[in-house]
């Protein structure tokens, strides 16, 4: 099964080797047929602490680093 790749914006970088990434997705509501936006925050592993608040990043699914941290930052994002 392929790993999930999500794109979002860094909203928190206070923790050591961890960033919080806000991912926004759009989907059509099944009953009302209206386009709905939903946002979710993910904790991602940032080994070198190089990403700061406001940057666009891509995160990929990986082995669990902790209870809530199951994503890591892709190094080749532009």
Rosetta blueprint (number, residue, H / E / L):
1 X L
2 X L
3 X L
4 X L
5 X E
6 X E
7 X E
8 X E
9 X E
10 X E
11 X E
12 X E
13 X L
14 X L
15 X L
16 X L
17 X L
18 X E
19 X E
20 X E
21 X E
22 X E
23 X E
24 X E
25 X E
26 X E
27 X E
28 X E
29 X L
30 X L
31 X L
32 X L
33 X L
34 X L
35 X E
36 X E
37 X E
38 X E
39 X E
40 X E
41 X E
42 X E
43 X E
44 X E
45 X E
46 X L
47 X L
48 X L
49 X L
50 X L
51 X L
52 X L
53 X L
54 X L
55 X L
56 X E
57 X E
58 X E
59 X E
60 X E
61 X E
62 X L
63 X L
64 X L
65 X L
66 X L
67 X L
68 X L
69 X E
70 X E
71 X E
72 X E
73 X E
74 X L
75 X L
76 X L
77 X L
78 X L
